[in-house]
Amino acid sequence: MPLQNHEEIFQKKVDREVRIEPRDWMPDQYRKTLIRQISQHAHSEIVGMLPEGNWITRAPSLRRKATLIAKVQDEAGHGLYLYSAAETLGITRDEMIRQLHVGKAKYSSIFNYPTPSWADMGAIGWLVDGAAIMNQVPLCRASYGPYSRAMIRICKEESFHQRQGFEILLTLSTGSDAQRQMCQDAIDRWWWPSIMMFGPNDDSSPNTAQSMKWKIKRFTNDELRQRFVDICAEQVKILGMNLPDPELKWNQERGHFDFGPINWDEFWNVVNGNGPCNKERLEARVKAHEDGAWVREAAVAYANKRKTDPRQATAPSSSHFEAGQSLLK
C-alpha cells in the first residue's frame, strides 16, 4: 500500500478518536515526536525528585516527612510508567537515559531552580504541579494509547501533590510574620518559572500545529498558560498573598486575566543548560546511574540464573531459613 494511503488511514483513525497502539502503522515523525515528548516527560519526573528529596530529612514534622516521601515515590513511579510507554515505540530505556546524560534529551527547565526554604515545597506543589496538571490532563486523551493510559494515574497523583503543596502554603500564610514572608518569597521565585513551563508562545512553537493535528496535544501552549494564570490569580487570594506581576488584572472584555511579559531570555538560558542548578541536577542523575550499576547487573544475573535453574533462584535454602528463625528468637 502506498505511503500516502497509510497516512490517510492513520489520520482518519486519529480524527475518529481511535487510539493508536504500538503495533499499528504510524508516521515516522509521529513516532519521533512521541519518543521526544514522552522521554522528556519521564526525565522530568525523575529529575524532579531531586529538589524535593533534598527536604525529606529537614521537613518540619513527621507528617510532612511522610507526605513528602510519598510524593517523591510517586514521581519515581511516574518516570517508570513513562519510560515503559516510550519503550513501546521502539526505543530502549538505556538509550533514553544515555540521551539525557549526554545532553541530547531535555527535561523540564523548572527543575533547574534551587529550593532554599521549606516553603518551596509548597510552591512547587501548588504552582509547578498545578502547571503540570494543566498540561497533563488533556494528555489522558492523547492519540497514543500507552501514553494516554499512563497519564490517567499520573494525573490523579499529581492532583494530590498540588493539594499537598497548597496546604503547606496555607499553613505558612496563617503563621508568624517570618512564615508569611517565607511563603511570599517562595511564590515570588516560582511564579514566572511556572508560567514558562507551558513552553514558548504559540508563534514560537513550530511543533504545536502538527501535534494538535495528531491529537497528541489538545490545546496550545498559550491556551493552557492562560487557564493556569486565571486559576492561580483567584487561588492566591485564599492565601492572602500576591503574585509577583504588577500587570496582573482582570480583563472584562476578554474574560481572562491579563499578565505581564515573560522573560524568554531566562527561559532559553535555562533550557540551554545555563540555569542555577542545571549542572548539579545532571551530575546527580549521572552519579546515581553509575552508583546503581551493581543493582542492574545483579538483576540481570538473577534473571539469567532463574532461566537456567528456576528452583535454585527462587527456593530458599535451609541456611536462609535457619538464619531467619534465629532473628525471630
Rosetta silent file (secondary structure, phi, psi, omega in degrees, C-alpha in Angstrom):
SEQUENCE: MPLQNHEEIFQKKVDREVRIEPRDWMPDQYRKTLIRQISQHAHSEIVGMLPEGNWITRAPSLRRKATLIAKVQDEAGHGLYLYSAAETLGITRDEMIRQLHVGKAKYSSIFNYPTPSWADMGAIGWLVDGAAIMNQVPLCRASYGPYSRAMIRICKEESFHQRQGFEILLTLSTGSDAQRQMCQDAIDRWWWPSIMMFGPNDDSSPNTAQSMKWKIKRFTNDELRQRFVDICAEQVKILGMNLPDPELKWNQERGHFDFGPINWDEFWNVVNGNGPCNKERLEARVKAHEDGAWVREAAVAYANKRKTDPRQATAPSSSHFEAGQSLLK
SCORE:     score description
SCORE:     0.000 S_00000001
   1 L     0.000  133.880 -179.951    0.000    0.000    0.000 S_00000001
   2 L   -59.269  151.111 -179.321    1.393    3.454   -0.899 S_00000001
   3 H   -56.991  -38.749 -178.412    2.672    5.589    1.959 S_00000001
   4 H   -60.635  -39.742  178.957    0.032    8.228    1.268 S_00000001
   5 H   -65.933  -39.977  176.554   -2.756    5.702    1.835 S_00000001
   6 H   -59.267  -44.409 -178.458   -1.210    4.609    5.123 S_00000001
   7 H   -65.612  -37.470  178.952   -1.074    8.231    6.266 S_00000001
   8 H   -66.350  -43.718  178.507   -4.698    8.840    5.271 S_00000001
   9 H   -63.547  -42.722  178.700   -5.894    5.768    7.176 S_00000001
  10 H   -58.740  -49.760 -176.779   -3.810    6.786   10.183 S_00000001
  11 H   -65.646  -35.506  178.062   -5.212   10.331   10.246 S_00000001
  12 H   -64.280  -38.833  176.643   -8.795    9.096    9.875 S_00000001
  13 H   -62.707  -44.454  179.149   -8.300    6.876   12.939 S_00000001
  14 H   -62.191  -44.004 -179.055   -6.943    9.818   14.890 S_00000001
  15 H   -63.466  -30.605  179.368   -9.832   12.032   13.762 S_00000001
  16 L   -85.874    5.394 -179.361  -12.333    9.376   14.919 S_00000001
  17 L    66.227   29.209  173.682  -10.638    9.297   18.359 S_00000001
  18 L   -87.008  125.609 -177.671   -9.406    5.726   17.824 S_00000001
  19 L   -67.472  139.790  174.308   -6.286    5.169   19.905 S_00000001
  20 E   -87.254  128.453 -177.646   -3.067    4.315   18.095 S_00000001
  21 L  -108.994  163.362 -172.532   -1.448    1.217   19.588 S_00000001
  22 L   -53.568  -36.068 -176.770    2.213    0.065   19.406 S_00000001
  23 L   -86.807   -4.740  178.718    1.665   -2.448   16.589 S_00000001
  24 L   -74.709  152.949  173.685   -0.358   -0.031   14.453 S_00000001
  25 L   -68.402  140.705  177.192    1.219    1.710   11.494 S_00000001
  26 L  -148.801  150.173  177.440    2.226    5.276   12.317 S_00000001
  27 L   -62.153  146.844  179.128    4.228    8.006   10.531 S_00000001
  28 H   -57.389  -38.542 -178.076    7.898    8.094   11.445 S_00000001
  29 H   -69.806  -32.785  174.906    7.566   11.694   12.570 S_00000001
  30 H   -61.993  -46.672  179.370    4.646   10.789   14.848 S_00000001
  31 H   -61.395  -46.274 -178.961    6.813    8.123   16.472 S_00000001
  32 H   -63.826  -40.529  178.648    9.762   10.510   16.841 S_00000001
  33 H   -61.917  -43.098  179.587    7.550   13.247   18.307 S_00000001
  34 H   -66.191  -42.989  179.229    6.148   10.854   20.879 S_00000001
  35 H   -60.017  -45.557  179.931    9.568    9.498   21.842 S_00000001
  36 H   -62.019  -46.608 -175.943   10.862   13.036   22.330 S_00000001
  37 H   -70.645  -46.137 -176.422    7.824   14.156   24.352 S_00000001
  38 H   -69.623  -41.078  179.614    7.348   11.044   26.488 S_00000001
  39 H   -66.835  -38.963  176.594   11.045   10.614   27.271 S_00000001
  40 H   -62.441  -39.206  177.508   11.325   14.291   28.193 S_00000001
  41 H   -64.078  -43.944  179.214    8.317   13.863   30.456 S_00000001
  42 H   -63.448  -45.569  178.391    9.886   10.773   32.063 S_00000001
  43 H   -58.443  -39.642 -178.031   13.218   12.551   32.589 S_00000001
  44 H   -63.961  -39.059  178.697   11.360   15.475   34.193 S_00000001
  45 H   -64.480  -41.797 -177.622    9.670   13.200   36.720 S_00000001
  46 H   -71.846  -47.140  178.260   12.982   11.603   37.715 S_00000001
  47 H   -65.642  -32.151 -179.904   14.995   14.830   37.858 S_00000001
  48 L   -64.210  -15.337  175.949   12.058   16.455   39.666 S_00000001
  49 H   -70.406  -25.195 -171.255   12.693   14.171   42.625 S_00000001
  50 H   -67.640  -51.321 -178.121   15.980   15.950   43.366 S_00000001
  51 H   -65.156  -25.768  179.618   14.879   19.406   44.603 S_00000001
  52 H   -88.807  -38.158  178.532   12.222   17.826   46.837 S_00000001
  53 H   -58.931  -27.135  177.761   14.216   14.840   48.063 S_00000001
  54 L   -61.457  -21.240 -176.239   16.661   17.375   49.453 S_00000001
  55 L  -103.771   -0.960 -177.361   13.987   18.401   52.013 S_00000001
  56 H   -59.348  -46.357 -177.917   12.846   14.978   53.254 S_00000001
  57 H   -75.507  -13.622 -176.724   15.253   14.931   56.217 S_00000001
  58 H  -111.213    7.178  178.335   14.567   18.591   57.021 S_00000001
  59 L   -60.500  146.346 -170.295   10.764   18.614   56.846 S_00000001
  60 L   -73.576   -8.943  179.026    9.283   20.306   59.942 S_00000001
  61 L  -154.356  167.028  178.404    7.262   17.325   61.241 S_00000001
  62 H   -63.317  -38.473  178.322    6.867   13.571   60.879 S_00000001
  63 H   -61.990  -43.305  179.837    3.652   14.109   58.925 S_00000001
  64 H   -66.075  -37.600  177.548    5.417   16.401   56.484 S_00000001
  65 H   -62.065  -46.531 -176.306    8.247   13.903   56.061 S_00000001
  66 H   -62.772  -44.204 -178.446    5.808   11.070   55.332 S_00000001
  67 H   -70.393  -33.856  178.429    3.802   13.022   52.757 S_00000001
  68 H   -70.736  -39.351  175.253    6.931   14.331   51.039 S_00000001
  69 H   -59.566  -44.696  179.966    8.383   10.812   50.866 S_00000001
  70 H   -60.751  -39.765 -179.648    5.110    9.616   49.343 S_00000001
  71 H   -66.051  -45.609  179.877    5.229   12.391   46.766 S_00000001
  72 H   -63.210  -38.349  176.241    8.816   11.660   45.739 S_00000001
  73 H   -63.067  -41.005  177.091    7.961    7.964   45.447 S_00000001
  74 H   -57.646  -43.004 -177.442    5.014    8.860   43.206 S_00000001
  75 H   -65.424  -36.491  175.324    7.326   10.813   40.924 S_00000001
  76 H   -62.238  -42.484  177.660    9.667    7.840   40.609 S_00000001
  77 H   -62.707  -40.326  178.883    6.673    5.735   39.622 S_00000001
  78 H   -60.276  -42.383  178.513    5.584    8.303   37.049 S_00000001
  79 H   -60.436  -41.318  179.901    9.009    8.140   35.460 S_00000001
  80 H   -65.933  -42.731  177.918    8.793    4.348   35.240 S_00000001
  81 H   -57.363  -44.784 -173.587    5.305    4.439   33.661 S_00000001
  82 H   -72.841  -39.892  174.234    6.509    6.919   31.071 S_00000001
  83 H   -59.258  -41.428  179.961    9.753    5.119   30.250 S_00000001
  84 H   -64.342  -40.557  178.354    7.680    1.980   29.727 S_00000001
  85 H   -63.565  -41.212 -179.765    5.268    3.845   27.448 S_00000001
  86 H   -66.637  -34.234 -179.515    8.158    5.222   25.402 S_00000001
  87 H   -62.973  -25.658  178.973    9.709    1.756   25.074 S_00000001
  88 L   -68.632  -11.140  179.685    6.607    0.599   23.166 S_00000001
  89 L   -94.276    2.594  174.054    7.732    2.976   20.394 S_00000001
  90 L   101.015    8.294  176.545   10.953    1.044   19.785 S_00000001
  91 L  -108.625  143.571 -179.681   13.489    2.919   21.911 S_00000001
  92 L   -87.021  157.407  177.516   15.230    1.289   24.871 S_00000001
  93 H   -64.668  -37.509  177.634   15.339    2.739   28.350 S_00000001
  94 H   -59.188  -40.329 -179.220   19.130    2.614   28.271 S_00000001
  95 H   -69.410  -39.506  177.983   19.147    4.773   25.161 S_00000001
  96 H   -62.291  -43.429 -179.825   16.752    7.309   26.672 S_00000001
  97 H   -66.802  -39.255  177.811   18.904    7.598   29.783 S_00000001
  98 H   -61.008  -42.881  179.554   22.048    7.887   27.677 S_00000001
  99 H   -61.981  -37.432  176.782   20.482   10.748   25.717 S_00000001
 100 H   -64.726  -46.674 -173.758   19.668   12.529   28.985 S_00000001
 101 H   -67.909  -30.194  179.916   23.184   12.105   30.366 S_00000001
 102 L   -92.272    0.377  176.704   24.920   13.415   27.240 S_00000001
 103 L    88.061    4.958  179.306   22.566   16.390   26.978 S_00000001
 104 L   -75.662  -36.545  178.665   20.735   15.270   23.839 S_00000001
 105 L   -99.779  148.537 -178.169   17.419   14.850   25.662 S_00000001
 106 L  -107.217  165.986  168.400   15.859   17.581   27.781 S_00000001
 107 L  -134.137  170.878 -174.978   13.775   17.695   30.935 S_00000001
 108 L   -59.440  129.881 -176.719   11.538   20.467   32.234 S_00000001
 109 H   -62.470  -20.125 -176.367   13.549   23.632   32.871 S_00000001
 110 H   -60.339  -27.480 -174.904   11.595   24.256   36.103 S_00000001
 111 H   -84.670    7.502  176.050   13.723   21.710   37.981 S_00000001
 112 H   -98.890   17.748  176.164   16.884   23.736   37.475 S_00000001
 113 L  -108.043  146.976 -177.010   15.922   26.213   40.187 S_00000001
 114 L   -76.615  164.037  178.480   17.086   25.864   43.818 S_00000001
 115 L  -125.992   78.313 -174.057   14.872   25.129   46.836 S_00000001
 116 L   -77.342  -14.767 -177.736   16.367   27.149   49.735 S_00000001
 117 L  -134.469  161.974  177.992   13.335   27.078   52.057 S_00000001
 118 L   -61.398  -31.783  179.937   10.606   24.711   53.229 S_00000001
 119 H   -60.719  -23.781  177.803    8.039   26.998   51.578 S_00000001
 120 H   -62.182  -30.318  177.015    9.489   25.928   48.223 S_00000001
 121 H   -64.621  -35.176  176.391    7.906   22.514   48.782 S_00000001
 122 H   -72.386  -43.110 -178.621    4.553   24.259   48.944 S_00000001
 123 H   -65.981  -37.812  177.462    5.219   26.490   45.938 S_00000001
 124 H   -64.043  -43.795  179.874    6.372   23.522   43.845 S_00000001
 125 H   -63.453  -48.449 -176.860    3.232   21.598   44.762 S_00000001
 126 H   -71.070  -50.706 -172.871    0.831   24.459   44.129 S_00000001
 127 H   -88.311  -53.275 -175.575    2.463   26.110   41.114 S_00000001
 128 H   -67.702  -50.250  178.750    4.731   23.548   39.446 S_00000001
 129 H   -69.511  -30.285  175.474    2.451   20.551   39.921 S_00000001
 130 H   -63.864  -42.723  176.486   -0.526   22.782   39.194 S_00000001
 131 H   -65.948  -38.243  178.596    1.012   23.737   35.844 S_00000001
 132 H   -61.669  -43.802  178.797    1.838   20.080   35.224 S_00000001
 133 H   -60.561  -42.818  179.824   -1.789   19.093   35.812 S_00000001
 134 H   -59.866  -39.260  178.162   -2.944   21.782   33.392 S_00000001
 135 H   -72.854  -36.967 -164.852   -0.591   20.351   30.774 S_00000001
 136 H   -93.619  -26.775  178.846   -1.207   16.694   31.515 S_00000001
 137 H   -56.666  -44.117  176.556   -4.953   16.260   31.951 S_00000001
 138 H   -62.545  -23.147  179.743   -5.504   16.711   28.182 S_00000001
 139 H   -70.496  -16.002  174.402   -2.831   14.031   27.630 S_00000001
 140 H   -64.075  -16.001  176.958   -5.242   11.486   29.134 S_00000001
 141 H  -112.580   17.997  178.119   -6.939   11.780   25.725 S_00000001
 142 L   -59.755  151.859 -174.095   -3.724   11.708   23.687 S_00000001
 143 L   -70.161  -21.383 -179.225   -3.999    9.691   20.488 S_00000001
 144 E   -90.109  118.201 -171.315   -1.277    7.207   21.504 S_00000001
 145 H   -54.676  -54.737 -178.259   -2.823    4.544   23.744 S_00000001
 146 H   -58.258  -35.455  179.415    0.059    3.648   26.104 S_00000001
 147 H   -69.550  -48.338 -177.205    0.752    7.340   26.781 S_00000001
 148 H   -63.434  -38.136 -179.422   -2.872    8.290   27.408 S_00000001
 149 H   -70.479  -37.653  177.363   -3.430    5.345   29.757 S_00000001
 150 H   -62.636  -35.037 -174.888   -0.282    6.094   31.761 S_00000001
 151 H   -70.652  -21.795 -178.272   -1.429    9.686   32.198 S_00000001
 152 H   -62.239  -51.151  179.314   -4.680    8.735   33.935 S_00000001
 153 H   -68.853  -39.954 -179.075   -2.977    7.508   37.100 S_00000001
 154 H   -58.370  -44.603 -177.852   -0.263   10.160   36.889 S_00000001
 155 H   -66.791  -35.780  176.956   -2.822   12.980   36.831 S_00000001
 156 H   -62.312  -42.486 -179.237   -4.695   11.554   39.818 S_00000001
 157 H   -73.322  -35.180  176.890   -1.493   11.505   41.842 S_00000001
 158 H   -64.052  -32.709  177.399   -0.421   14.953   40.618 S_00000001
 159 H   -62.463  -39.595  175.002   -3.738   16.293   41.897 S_00000001
 160 H   -62.862  -42.545 -179.379   -2.784   15.034   45.368 S_00000001
 161 H   -62.162  -40.407 -179.243    0.615   16.731   45.030 S_00000001
 162 H   -65.227  -43.066  179.366   -0.992   20.038   44.096 S_00000001
 163 H   -66.596  -38.272  177.892   -3.340   19.959   47.091 S_00000001
 164 H   -60.780  -45.084 -179.972   -0.464   18.990   49.379 S_00000001
 165 H   -64.300  -43.235 -179.526    1.574   21.983   48.200 S_00000001
 166 H   -63.758  -36.599  179.694   -1.288   24.425   48.589 S_00000001
 167 H   -66.874  -35.101  175.755   -1.909   23.157   52.126 S_00000001
 168 H   -62.174  -46.815 -179.656    1.743   23.775   53.029 S_00000001
 169 H   -66.938  -37.459  179.487    1.483   27.377   51.804 S_00000001
 170 H   -63.050  -40.159  177.810   -1.873   27.859   53.516 S_00000001
 171 H   -63.671  -44.793  179.210   -0.371   26.780   56.843 S_00000001
 172 H   -65.502  -36.210 -176.364    2.558   29.174   56.414 S_00000001
 173 H   -69.708  -16.765  178.235    0.251   32.003   55.330 S_00000001
 174 L  -106.281   12.658 -177.655   -1.615   31.818   58.649 S_00000001
 175 L   -97.444 -147.646 -177.907    1.547   31.624   60.746 S_00000001
 176 L   -72.250  172.051  177.524    4.081   34.136   62.039 S_00000001
 177 H   -60.394  -39.545  179.912    5.351   37.134   60.110 S_00000001
 178 H   -65.226  -39.241  179.016    8.502   35.165   59.252 S_00000001
 179 H   -68.420  -39.043  178.047    6.441   32.246   57.942 S_00000001
 180 H   -64.856  -39.454  177.949    4.262   34.564   55.868 S_00000001
 181 H   -65.616  -39.298  177.046    7.353   36.179   54.406 S_00000001
 182 H   -61.314  -42.166  178.877    8.779   32.749   53.603 S_00000001
 183 H   -61.005  -49.381 -178.659    5.529   31.874   51.839 S_00000001
 184 H   -64.566  -39.523 -179.869    5.521   35.073   49.763 S_00000001
 185 H   -61.845  -41.710  179.515    9.192   34.714   48.875 S_00000001
 186 H   -65.172  -41.556  178.118    8.645   31.190   47.521 S_00000001
 187 H   -63.026  -41.536  179.439    5.692   32.339   45.421 S_00000001
 188 H   -59.942  -39.492 -175.676    7.756   35.228   44.078 S_00000001
 189 H   -79.732  -28.953 -173.867   10.551   32.897   42.958 S_00000001
 190 H   -98.936  -12.747 -175.210    8.414   30.121   41.445 S_00000001
 191 H   -61.393  -56.087 -175.427    5.657   32.088   39.705 S_00000001
 192 H   -67.756  -41.495  174.249    7.444   33.049   36.495 S_00000001
 193 H   -58.878  -33.255  177.957    9.295   29.735   36.029 S_00000001
 194 H   -68.154  -39.503  176.940    5.900   28.023   36.402 S_00000001
 195 H   -61.687  -36.548 -179.078    4.416   30.265   33.723 S_00000001
 196 H   -72.540  -17.108 -177.685    7.320   29.285   31.454 S_00000001
 197 L   -58.189  -24.430 -177.342    6.581   25.567   31.968 S_00000001
 198 L   -77.174   -3.843  176.741    3.966   25.711   29.216 S_00000001
 199 L    91.531 -177.903 -176.021    6.697   26.327   26.676 S_00000001
 200 L   -61.531  162.123  172.401    7.247   29.082   24.116 S_00000001
 201 L   -56.794  155.917 -176.010    4.466   31.295   22.830 S_00000001
 202 H   -56.481  -35.246 -179.814    2.419   29.701   20.070 S_00000001
 203 H   -65.261  -23.322 -177.459    4.153   31.833   17.441 S_00000001
 204 H  -108.695   16.725 -177.434    7.495   30.357   18.505 S_00000001
 205 L  -119.312   86.087 -172.911    6.342   26.740   18.857 S_00000001
 206 L   -67.094  -20.660 -176.419    6.650   25.108   15.411 S_00000001
 207 L   -88.323  -11.405 -173.077    5.632   21.611   16.580 S_00000001
 208 H   -62.318  -46.548 -176.383    2.316   22.594   18.154 S_00000001
 209 H   -59.194  -45.333 -179.465    0.190   22.588   14.997 S_00000001
 210 H   -68.135  -39.757  179.199    1.288   19.112   13.938 S_00000001
 211 H   -64.396  -33.377  178.126    0.938   17.694   17.454 S_00000001
 212 H   -74.773  -35.388  176.148   -2.605   19.034   17.621 S_00000001
 213 H   -62.043  -40.218  178.695   -3.472   17.560   14.215 S_00000001
 214 L   -81.517   -2.691  179.817   -2.264   14.188   15.503 S_00000001
 215 L    60.136   31.710  166.133   -4.146   14.828   18.769 S_00000001
 216 L   -75.785  -44.693  172.895   -1.073   14.339   20.897 S_00000001
 217 L  -104.540  150.703  178.622   -1.820   17.830   22.192 S_00000001
 218 L  -113.630  -19.907 -178.334   -5.348   19.187   22.600 S_00000001
 219 L  -137.763  154.954  178.981   -4.592   22.816   23.463 S_00000001
 220 L   -78.562  166.543  178.596   -1.868   25.275   22.544 S_00000001
 221 H   -57.867  -45.518 -176.403    0.806   26.478   24.973 S_00000001
 222 H   -69.363  -34.155  177.204   -0.793   29.911   25.290 S_00000001
 223 H   -64.037  -45.208 -179.948   -4.280   28.500   25.886 S_00000001
 224 H   -68.146  -38.435  179.490   -3.048   26.340   28.762 S_00000001
 225 H   -61.953  -42.189 -179.762   -0.926   29.169   30.171 S_00000001
 226 H   -64.347  -41.393  177.349   -3.941   31.484   30.240 S_00000001
 227 H   -60.267  -43.085 -178.842   -6.067   28.907   32.070 S_00000001
 228 H   -62.614  -46.521  179.233   -3.322   28.467   34.644 S_00000001
 229 H   -60.520  -44.652 -178.296   -3.000   32.217   35.259 S_00000001
 230 H   -59.965  -41.277 -179.144   -6.778   32.589   35.616 S_00000001
 231 H   -70.478  -47.385 -176.522   -6.949   29.838   38.248 S_00000001
 232 H   -67.306  -32.493  179.776   -3.904   30.927   40.258 S_00000001
 233 H   -62.872  -27.309  176.509   -4.961   34.583   40.290 S_00000001
 234 H   -88.156  -40.857 -177.348   -8.044   33.520   42.267 S_00000001
 235 H   -65.240  -33.542 -177.765   -6.409   30.861   44.446 S_00000001
 236 H   -64.280  -23.325  178.193   -3.692   33.223   45.676 S_00000001
 237 H   -66.043  -33.291  178.002   -6.422   35.330   47.319 S_00000001
 238 H   -63.893  -35.504  179.496   -7.168   32.414   49.661 S_00000001
 239 H   -77.028  -16.713 -174.836   -3.550   32.512   50.791 S_00000001
 240 L    70.393   24.021 -179.894   -3.666   36.279   51.326 S_00000001
 241 L  -111.335 -179.642  179.929   -0.526   36.505   49.192 S_00000001
 242 L  -126.048  146.900  170.605    0.316   38.239   45.922 S_00000001
 243 L   -85.919  139.290 -172.160    1.552   37.027   42.567 S_00000001
 244 L   -78.498   59.653 -178.667    4.707   38.933   41.543 S_00000001
 245 L  -143.160  100.549 -178.813    3.184   40.596   38.496 S_00000001
 246 L   -64.482  -16.823 -178.868    2.135   44.277   38.710 S_00000001
 247 L   -93.824    1.483  179.872    0.359   43.944   35.356 S_00000001
 248 L   -71.575  118.673  178.616   -1.919   41.113   36.515 S_00000001
 249 E  -160.048  153.436 -179.173   -5.534   42.323   36.299 S_00000001
 250 E   -74.666  132.859  177.579   -8.937   41.064   35.202 S_00000001
 251 E  -109.044  103.957 -175.283   -9.924   41.928   31.644 S_00000001
 252 L   -61.705  -38.157 -177.743  -13.701   42.015   31.478 S_00000001
 253 L   -66.308  -42.466  179.850  -13.764   42.156   27.695 S_00000001
 254 L   -80.808  -25.781 -174.748  -11.568   39.069   27.263 S_00000001
 255 L    75.166   24.100 -179.870  -12.976   37.220   30.254 S_00000001
 256 E  -143.373  166.487  173.300   -9.426   36.424   31.371 S_00000001
 257 E   -82.206  133.505  168.388   -6.638   37.897   33.477 S_00000001
 258 E   -80.841  148.838  177.120   -4.069   39.977   31.648 S_00000001
 259 L  -143.441  162.363 -172.912   -0.484   39.362   32.760 S_00000001
 260 L   -73.347  175.250 -178.597    2.929   40.875   32.150 S_00000001
 261 L   -69.762  145.608  178.964    5.624   39.878   29.645 S_00000001
 262 L   -90.670  140.515  178.761    7.568   36.674   30.166 S_00000001
 263 L   -82.229   87.302 -177.080   11.354   36.788   30.297 S_00000001
 264 H   -70.937  -23.285  175.518   12.042   34.424   27.427 S_00000001
 265 H   -61.342  -42.268  177.227   15.767   35.124   27.609 S_00000001
 266 H   -64.544  -43.469 -179.741   15.787   33.474   31.033 S_00000001
 267 H   -56.731  -51.904 -177.055   13.701   30.575   29.749 S_00000001
 268 H   -69.991  -29.814  177.030   16.030   29.758   26.861 S_00000001
 269 H   -63.395  -42.692  179.128   19.100   30.292   29.032 S_00000001
 270 H   -70.882  -43.380  179.110   17.877   27.608   31.443 S_00000001
 271 H   -58.176  -36.549 -177.436   16.727   25.286   28.642 S_00000001
 272 H   -85.024    9.952  171.065   20.173   25.524   27.065 S_00000001
 273 H    98.605   11.501 -175.883   21.884   24.375   30.252 S_00000001
 274 H  -113.121   23.944  178.416   22.775   27.638   31.959 S_00000001
 275 L   -77.746  175.780 -176.560   20.267   27.698   34.797 S_00000001
 276 L   -59.015  -33.599 -173.573   21.146   27.906   38.511 S_00000001
 277 L  -126.873   15.029 -178.378   21.169   24.117   39.013 S_00000001
 278 H   -53.902  -52.612 -176.386   21.487   22.562   35.534 S_00000001
 279 H   -62.911  -43.141 -179.115   24.967   21.161   36.143 S_00000001
 280 H   -62.010  -44.567 -177.968   24.127   19.983   39.657 S_00000001
 281 H   -64.258  -46.116 -177.571   20.968   18.164   38.561 S_00000001
 282 H   -67.871  -39.680  177.700   22.605   16.345   35.664 S_00000001
 283 H   -62.051  -38.760  179.499   25.653   15.369   37.714 S_00000001
 284 H   -64.659  -40.361  179.667   23.358   13.929   40.394 S_00000001
 285 H   -68.297  -41.679  179.933   21.498   11.811   37.832 S_00000001
 286 H   -64.254  -43.098 -179.767   24.706   10.520   36.225 S_00000001
 287 H   -63.194  -43.760  179.694   26.178    9.645   39.628 S_00000001
 288 H   -61.505  -39.802  179.824   23.005    7.829   40.707 S_00000001
 289 H   -65.513  -43.166 -179.841   23.033    5.830   37.478 S_00000001
 290 H   -68.431  -41.454  179.945   26.678    4.858   37.912 S_00000001
 291 H   -65.987  -26.715 -178.729   26.241    4.033   41.611 S_00000001
 292 L   -91.429    6.750 -178.112   23.268    1.806   40.762 S_00000001
 293 H   -58.399  -38.675 -177.146   25.109   -0.216   38.120 S_00000001
 294 H   -65.175  -31.434  178.712   25.639   -3.120   40.535 S_00000001
 295 H   -67.396  -44.584  179.478   21.879   -3.389   41.144 S_00000001
 296 H   -64.618  -40.503  178.928   21.162   -3.664   37.423 S_00000001
 297 H   -64.882  -39.872  179.095   23.940   -6.211   36.994 S_00000001
 298 H   -66.404  -38.098  179.282   22.616   -8.268   39.911 S_00000001
 299 H   -65.043  -40.504  177.891   19.097   -8.193   38.486 S_00000001
 300 H   -65.912  -42.784  179.828   20.350   -9.441   35.113 S_00000001
 301 H   -62.750  -40.903  179.083   22.407  -12.172   36.796 S_00000001
 302 H   -64.623  -42.867  179.579   19.403  -13.278   38.840 S_00000001
 303 H   -62.785  -41.694  178.987   17.188  -13.363   35.742 S_00000001
 304 H   -66.012  -39.417  179.668   19.747  -15.443   33.859 S_00000001
 305 H   -65.366  -37.627 -179.374   20.143  -17.804   36.813 S_00000001
 306 H   -67.264  -32.140  178.158   16.400  -18.244   37.047 S_00000001
 307 H   -67.088  -39.775 -176.215   16.259  -19.221   33.383 S_00000001
 308 H   -81.875  -32.770 -178.593   18.845  -21.962   33.814 S_00000001
 309 L  -150.794   83.398 -177.100   17.673  -23.251   37.213 S_00000001
 310 H   -55.816  -37.373 -177.529   14.372  -21.792   38.459 S_00000001
 311 H   -66.031  -39.459 -178.169   14.441  -23.808   41.699 S_00000001
 312 H   -68.187  -31.639 -175.672   17.880  -22.547   42.676 S_00000001
 313 H   -83.759  -22.445 -172.762   16.912  -18.934   42.086 S_00000001
 314 H  -112.689  -30.858 -175.363   13.577  -18.975   43.915 S_00000001
 315 L   -82.244  129.154  177.679   13.657  -21.596   46.651 S_00000001
 316 L   -71.498  142.287  178.829   15.197  -20.518   49.985 S_00000001
 317 L   -79.499  165.768  179.284   17.965  -22.757   51.292 S_00000001
 318 H   -63.949  -32.049  179.985   17.849  -24.362   54.726 S_00000001
 319 H   -67.768  -36.463  176.650   20.587  -21.990   55.874 S_00000001
 320 H   -64.589  -40.966 -179.756   18.423  -18.992   54.908 S_00000001
 321 H   -64.339  -43.816 -179.822   15.510  -20.490   56.854 S_00000001
 322 H   -64.857  -38.219  177.931   17.658  -21.107   59.910 S_00000001
 323 H   -64.335  -39.260  178.594   19.048  -17.578   59.771 S_00000001
 324 H   -66.249  -40.711  179.035   15.535  -16.179   59.648 S_00000001
 325 H   -62.065  -40.613 -178.278   14.461  -18.294   62.586 S_00000001
 326 H   -64.331  -34.104  179.722   17.401  -17.086   64.690 S_00000001
 327 H   -68.495  -27.270 -178.433   16.413  -13.448   64.028 S_00000001
 328 H   -80.846  -16.285 -176.702   12.920  -14.117   65.344 S_00000001
 329 L   -76.866    0.000    0.000   14.175  -15.534   68.672 S_00000001
